[in-house]
Amino acid sequence: MWQPDLINAIAEGTVDVAITCGLLSEPPGVIGEVFCAETFMVALRTTHRFATRDSVSFADLAHDRLGFPNESLFPAWASAQRQALTNTAIAPPTVELTRATSVPSDGLSNPPSTGF
């Protein structure tokens, strides 16, 4: 169920409880509470300049191309990533990942978009 449908189902009483990732709008009669937080993980090539670090911050990644989930396929995950980037005030170039996306080994054939 997509997030807008999920919120409507709660408001209408079709479901009593919903668990999703990302913050949701709260229409009248619906409240949301963050009761756990997903840990974000960064995946890097072994040759990436940050690969030997023990940790990497969002700010460190401000200029690296970010693979971004297709919003129509993964709306909650796309929303959670967008919220994390907004909260950290970074807007790295992004490449939308779809089932048809194929990133060659050089990683350069898909031109990055800017923003979200």
C-alpha positions as CSV (number, residue, x, y, z in Angstrom):
1,M,0.0,0.0,0.0
2,W,1.4,3.4,-0.9
3,Q,1.9,6.0,1.8
4,P,-1.1,8.2,0.8
5,D,-3.3,5.2,0.7
6,L,-2.0,4.0,4.0
7,I,-2.7,7.3,5.7
8,N,-6.3,7.3,4.2
9,A,-6.8,3.7,5.4
10,I,-5.9,4.8,8.9
11,A,-8.1,7.9,8.8
12,E,-11.0,5.8,7.4
13,G,-10.5,3.0,10.0
14,T,-9.7,0.3,7.4
15,V,-6.5,-0.4,9.3
16,D,-5.7,0.4,13.0
17,V,-2.0,0.6,12.8
18,A,0.6,1.2,10.0
19,I,4.4,0.9,10.1
20,T,6.4,2.5,7.3
21,C,9.6,4.3,6.8
22,G,9.8,8.1,6.4
23,L,7.7,10.7,8.1
24,L,4.1,11.0,7.0
25,S,1.7,13.8,6.8
26,E,-0.9,13.6,9.6
27,P,-4.4,14.4,8.6
28,P,-7.0,15.1,11.3
29,G,-7.6,12.1,13.4
30,V,-4.2,10.5,12.6
31,I,-1.0,10.7,14.7
32,G,2.4,9.4,13.8
33,E,5.2,8.6,16.2
34,V,8.8,7.6,15.4
35,F,9.4,4.5,17.5
36,C,12.5,3.3,15.9
37,A,14.9,4.7,13.3
38,E,16.4,2.9,10.3
39,T,20.1,3.0,10.2
40,F,21.4,4.3,6.9
41,M,24.2,2.3,5.4
42,V,26.6,3.6,2.7
43,A,27.8,1.2,0.1
44,L,31.0,2.1,-1.7
45,R,33.4,0.5,-4.2
46,T,36.6,-0.7,-2.6
47,T,38.4,1.9,-4.6
48,H,36.3,4.9,-3.4
49,R,38.2,7.5,-1.4
50,F,36.1,6.8,1.7
51,A,36.3,3.0,1.5
52,T,38.9,2.7,4.3
53,R,37.1,5.0,6.7
54,D,35.4,3.7,9.8
55,S,32.4,6.0,9.2
56,V,31.1,8.4,6.6
57,S,28.8,11.3,7.2
58,F,26.1,12.6,4.9
59,A,28.1,15.8,4.4
60,D,31.0,13.7,3.2
61,L,28.8,12.5,0.4
62,A,27.5,15.9,-0.7
63,H,29.2,15.7,-4.1
64,D,29.1,12.0,-4.9
65,R,26.4,10.5,-7.2
66,L,23.7,8.9,-5.1
67,G,21.7,6.0,-6.4
68,F,18.1,7.0,-5.7
69,P,15.2,4.5,-5.7
70,N,12.4,5.0,-8.2
71,E,9.6,6.8,-6.4
72,S,6.8,4.9,-8.1
73,L,8.4,1.5,-7.2
74,F,9.6,2.4,-3.7
75,P,7.8,5.5,-2.5
76,A,8.5,5.1,1.2
77,W,12.2,4.5,0.7
78,A,12.5,7.4,-1.7
79,S,10.7,9.6,0.8
80,A,13.0,8.5,3.7
81,Q,16.1,9.2,1.6
82,R,14.7,12.6,0.6
83,Q,13.9,13.5,4.2
84,A,17.4,12.4,5.3
85,L,19.1,14.6,2.7
86,T,16.8,17.5,3.5
87,N,17.5,17.2,7.2
88,T,21.3,17.2,6.5
89,A,21.0,20.0,4.0
90,I,22.8,18.3,1.2
91,A,21.7,17.8,-2.4
92,P,24.1,15.4,-4.1
93,P,23.7,14.6,-7.8
94,T,21.4,11.6,-8.1
95,V,20.8,8.7,-10.5
96,E,17.4,7.2,-10.4
97,L,17.6,3.4,-10.0
98,T,15.0,1.3,-11.8
99,R,14.9,-2.3,-12.8
100,A,16.0,-1.1,-16.2
101,T,18.9,0.9,-14.9
102,S,22.2,-0.6,-15.7
103,V,25.3,1.0,-14.4
104,P,28.4,-0.1,-16.3
105,S,31.6,-1.0,-14.5
106,D,33.0,2.5,-15.3
107,G,30.0,4.0,-13.5
108,L,30.0,6.9,-15.9
109,S,27.5,6.2,-18.7
110,N,24.4,7.4,-16.8
111,P,24.6,11.1,-16.4
112,P,23.7,12.4,-13.0
113,S,20.6,14.6,-12.5
114,T,20.8,17.4,-9.9
115,G,18.6,17.5,-6.8
116,F,15.6,15.2,-6.4
